[in-house]
Amino acid sequence: MSYVFPPAPITTVPVVGSDNLFPVHRIYCVGRNYAEHAKEMGFTGREAPFFFMKPADAVLVVSDGATGEMPYPTLTQDLHHEIELVVALGKGGKNIKAADAFEHIFGYAVGLDMTRRDLQAEAKKQGRPWEIGKGFDHSAPMTPIVPTAQAGDIHNAAIWLNVNGAKRQSSEVTKLIWSVAETIEVLSQAWELQAGDLIFSGTPEGVAAVLKGDLLEGGVQGLPALKVKLV
């Protein structure tokens, strides 16, 4: 038996300090998971967590110390940045308890959930899915993955993003409304999580538009910084 056409290569992310590659299975994203970001989007309170997805091949890997180039996407006049802590799972499971969640984490990275905000807003207005605003090509730039043992106290780390050298986003991971462990617990009730899943854990306040030619520099304390230029 043969394929109708050659299958696409597996999306992979480098692992810091190793020659091994992390094969990506799915990308889950948590919506409105910092209180101040929820407020700037017109919402308040600790609502139940909700999720959307990006295709695995939306990943745009940016090597440590390099500046990645992200093509400015089509169909939008309002592209927004959202800096996030990315959680990489090395072990899957169903109905994982929050207390056991860290046993399933392989490592962490820094990512950008790039968003065609005008298309997302129109989808919300029409009661339609968000994929066109969230799941487009190259919409998930990210750094190599740092294994948990090397990541330090990631859950109390600072998270930040500058655009052209000016601060846009600044917060701490501890301000997540739903912690990484709680997120894994809820996600694993809705899907059977797999090794290779990435979880974009949410973005703090300060999201705003970026233009072609802009340089985005962001990070999470203890992880490699992420630098992306829009081209």
JOWORA-V980645 format. One record per residue. N is the residue number from 1. OMEGA is omega in radians with two decimals (none if undefined). D_LAST is the distance of its C-alpha to the last C-alpha in Angstrom with 1 decimal. Layout:
BEGIN
n=N omega=OMEGA d_last=D_LAST
n=N omega=OMEGA d_last=D_LAST
END
This chain:
BEGIN
n=1 omega=3.14 d_last=42.0
n=2 omega=3.11 d_last=38.6
n=3 omega=3.05 d_last=35.2
n=4 omega=3.03 d_last=34.5
n=5 omega=-3.10 d_last=31.3
n=6 omega=3.13 d_last=29.8
n=7 omega=3.11 d_last=28.5
n=8 omega=3.10 d_last=25.0
n=9 omega=3.10 d_last=24.6
n=10 omega=3.04 d_last=25.1
n=11 omega=-3.12 d_last=22.2
n=12 omega=3.09 d_last=22.9
n=13 omega=3.09 d_last=22.0
n=14 omega=3.09 d_last=23.4
n=15 omega=-3.12 d_last=26.3
n=16 omega=3.10 d_last=26.7
n=17 omega=-3.09 d_last=29.8
n=18 omega=3.00 d_last=30.3
n=19 omega=-3.12 d_last=29.6
n=20 omega=3.07 d_last=29.7
n=21 omega=3.12 d_last=26.9
n=22 omega=3.14 d_last=26.9
n=23 omega=-3.07 d_last=26.8
n=24 omega=3.09 d_last=25.2
n=25 omega=3.11 d_last=27.6
n=26 omega=3.04 d_last=26.3
n=27 omega=3.04 d_last=24.0
n=28 omega=3.11 d_last=26.0
n=29 omega=-3.14 d_last=24.6
n=30 omega=-3.12 d_last=27.0
n=31 omega=3.01 d_last=26.8
n=32 omega=-3.03 d_last=27.7
n=33 omega=2.92 d_last=29.1
n=34 omega=-3.03 d_last=29.2
n=35 omega=-3.08 d_last=31.8
n=36 omega=3.06 d_last=29.9
n=37 omega=3.09 d_last=26.8
n=38 omega=3.14 d_last=29.3
n=39 omega=-3.10 d_last=30.8
n=40 omega=3.08 d_last=27.6
n=41 omega=3.05 d_last=27.1
n=42 omega=-3.10 d_last=30.7
n=43 omega=3.09 d_last=32.6
n=44 omega=3.04 d_last=35.1
n=45 omega=-3.13 d_last=37.2
n=46 omega=3.12 d_last=37.0
n=47 omega=3.09 d_last=36.5
n=48 omega=-3.11 d_last=36.8
n=49 omega=3.05 d_last=33.6
n=50 omega=-2.93 d_last=31.5
n=51 omega=2.92 d_last=28.8
n=52 omega=-3.04 d_last=26.1
n=53 omega=2.96 d_last=24.4
n=54 omega=3.07 d_last=21.2
n=55 omega=-3.12 d_last=21.5
n=56 omega=-3.08 d_last=21.7
n=57 omega=2.96 d_last=19.0
n=58 omega=-3.14 d_last=16.4
n=59 omega=3.01 d_last=16.5
n=60 omega=-3.08 d_last=13.6
n=61 omega=3.08 d_last=15.6
n=62 omega=-3.10 d_last=14.6
n=63 omega=3.12 d_last=17.5
n=64 omega=3.14 d_last=19.4
n=65 omega=-3.13 d_last=18.4
n=66 omega=3.02 d_last=15.1
n=67 omega=3.12 d_last=11.5
n=68 omega=3.10 d_last=9.8
n=69 omega=3.12 d_last=6.2
n=70 omega=3.08 d_last=5.9
n=71 omega=3.06 d_last=4.9
n=72 omega=-2.99 d_last=5.8
n=73 omega=3.10 d_last=9.4
n=74 omega=2.96 d_last=12.0
n=75 omega=-3.09 d_last=15.2
n=76 omega=2.98 d_last=14.3
n=77 omega=-3.02 d_last=14.4
n=78 omega=3.13 d_last=14.9
n=79 omega=-3.11 d_last=12.6
n=80 omega=3.02 d_last=14.5
n=81 omega=3.02 d_last=14.5
n=82 omega=-3.13 d_last=17.7
n=83 omega=-3.04 d_last=18.6
n=84 omega=2.88 d_last=21.4
n=85 omega=3.12 d_last=23.9
n=86 omega=3.14 d_last=23.8
n=87 omega=-3.12 d_last=27.2
n=88 omega=-3.10 d_last=27.7
n=89 omega=3.07 d_last=31.1
n=90 omega=-3.12 d_last=33.2
n=91 omega=-3.11 d_last=36.1
n=92 omega=3.10 d_last=36.4
n=93 omega=3.07 d_last=39.1
n=94 omega=3.08 d_last=40.5
n=95 omega=3.13 d_last=41.9
n=96 omega=3.09 d_last=40.9
n=97 omega=3.13 d_last=42.5
n=98 omega=-3.13 d_last=40.5
n=99 omega=-3.12 d_last=42.9
n=100 omega=-2.97 d_last=41.9
n=101 omega=-3.04 d_last=38.2
n=102 omega=3.06 d_last=37.3
n=103 omega=-3.07 d_last=39.2
n=104 omega=-3.06 d_last=36.4
n=105 omega=3.06 d_last=33.4
n=106 omega=-3.09 d_last=32.2
n=107 omega=-3.03 d_last=29.6
n=108 omega=3.09 d_last=26.7
n=109 omega=3.03 d_last=23.0
n=110 omega=-3.12 d_last=20.4
n=111 omega=3.02 d_last=18.0
n=112 omega=2.99 d_last=15.7
n=113 omega=-3.12 d_last=16.9
n=114 omega=-2.93 d_last=13.9
n=115 omega=2.99 d_last=15.7
n=116 omega=-2.93 d_last=15.5
n=117 omega=-3.14 d_last=18.2
n=118 omega=3.12 d_last=19.4
n=119 omega=3.08 d_last=20.0
n=120 omega=-3.12 d_last=21.6
n=121 omega=3.13 d_last=23.8
n=122 omega=3.09 d_last=25.0
n=123 omega=3.09 d_last=25.8
n=124 omega=-3.12 d_last=27.8
n=125 omega=-3.09 d_last=29.6
n=126 omega=-3.10 d_last=30.6
n=127 omega=-3.08 d_last=31.6
n=128 omega=3.11 d_last=29.2
n=129 omega=-3.06 d_last=27.3
n=130 omega=-2.93 d_last=23.9
n=131 omega=-3.09 d_last=22.2
n=132 omega=3.12 d_last=20.0
n=133 omega=-3.00 d_last=18.7
n=134 omega=-2.93 d_last=18.6
n=135 omega=-3.08 d_last=18.6
n=136 omega=-3.12 d_last=15.6
n=137 omega=3.06 d_last=13.6
n=138 omega=-3.04 d_last=11.8
n=139 omega=-3.12 d_last=13.4
n=140 omega=3.03 d_last=15.2
n=141 omega=3.13 d_last=13.5
n=142 omega=3.10 d_last=16.6
n=143 omega=2.91 d_last=18.5
n=144 omega=-3.07 d_last=21.4
n=145 omega=3.07 d_last=24.6
n=146 omega=3.10 d_last=27.4
n=147 omega=-3.03 d_last=30.8
n=148 omega=-3.08 d_last=32.9
n=149 omega=-3.11 d_last=35.4
n=150 omega=-2.98 d_last=32.8
n=151 omega=3.14 d_last=31.0
n=152 omega=-3.08 d_last=33.7
n=153 omega=-2.99 d_last=34.4
n=154 omega=-3.02 d_last=31.2
n=155 omega=2.99 d_last=32.7
n=156 omega=-3.03 d_last=33.4
n=157 omega=2.99 d_last=30.2
n=158 omega=3.06 d_last=28.0
n=159 omega=-2.99 d_last=24.6
n=160 omega=3.03 d_last=21.9
n=161 omega=3.00 d_last=18.4
n=162 omega=3.03 d_last=17.1
n=163 omega=-3.08 d_last=14.2
n=164 omega=3.08 d_last=13.8
n=165 omega=-3.13 d_last=17.3
n=166 omega=-3.10 d_last=19.0
n=167 omega=3.08 d_last=20.6
n=168 omega=-3.10 d_last=19.8
n=169 omega=3.14 d_last=21.6
n=170 omega=-3.12 d_last=24.7
n=171 omega=3.07 d_last=27.5
n=172 omega=-3.13 d_last=29.5
n=173 omega=3.13 d_last=29.6
n=174 omega=-3.14 d_last=33.2
n=175 omega=3.02 d_last=32.4
n=176 omega=3.08 d_last=31.3
n=177 omega=3.06 d_last=33.6
n=178 omega=-3.09 d_last=34.1
n=179 omega=3.11 d_last=34.1
n=180 omega=-3.13 d_last=32.6
n=181 omega=3.12 d_last=36.1
n=182 omega=3.12 d_last=36.9
n=183 omega=3.12 d_last=33.7
n=184 omega=3.12 d_last=34.6
n=185 omega=-3.09 d_last=38.1
n=186 omega=3.11 d_last=37.1
n=187 omega=-3.05 d_last=34.4
n=188 omega=3.01 d_last=37.0
n=189 omega=-3.09 d_last=39.4
n=190 omega=3.13 d_last=37.1
n=191 omega=2.93 d_last=35.7
n=192 omega=-3.11 d_last=37.1
n=193 omega=-3.08 d_last=34.4
n=194 omega=2.94 d_last=33.7
n=195 omega=-3.08 d_last=32.8
n=196 omega=3.08 d_last=29.1
n=197 omega=3.02 d_last=28.3
n=198 omega=3.08 d_last=25.5
n=199 omega=2.99 d_last=26.2
n=200 omega=-2.81 d_last=23.5
n=201 omega=3.13 d_last=26.2
n=202 omega=-3.07 d_last=24.9
n=203 omega=3.05 d_last=23.1
n=204 omega=-3.12 d_last=24.8
n=205 omega=3.09 d_last=24.8
n=206 omega=3.13 d_last=22.1
n=207 omega=-3.10 d_last=19.5
n=208 omega=-3.06 d_last=17.5
n=209 omega=3.02 d_last=14.6
n=210 omega=-3.05 d_last=11.1
n=211 omega=3.05 d_last=8.8
n=212 omega=-3.09 d_last=5.4
n=213 omega=3.14 d_last=5.7
n=214 omega=3.08 d_last=8.1
n=215 omega=3.13 d_last=9.5
n=216 omega=3.11 d_last=11.7
n=217 omega=-3.09 d_last=14.8
n=218 omega=-3.13 d_last=17.5
n=219 omega=2.98 d_last=20.7
n=220 omega=-3.07 d_last=24.1
n=221 omega=3.13 d_last=27.0
n=222 omega=3.14 d_last=28.2
n=223 omega=3.07 d_last=25.0
n=224 omega=3.09 d_last=22.2
n=225 omega=3.14 d_last=19.4
n=226 omega=3.11 d_last=16.0
n=227 omega=-3.10 d_last=12.9
n=228 omega=3.03 d_last=9.4
n=229 omega=3.10 d_last=6.2
n=230 omega=-3.06 d_last=3.8
n=231 omega=none d_last=0.0
END
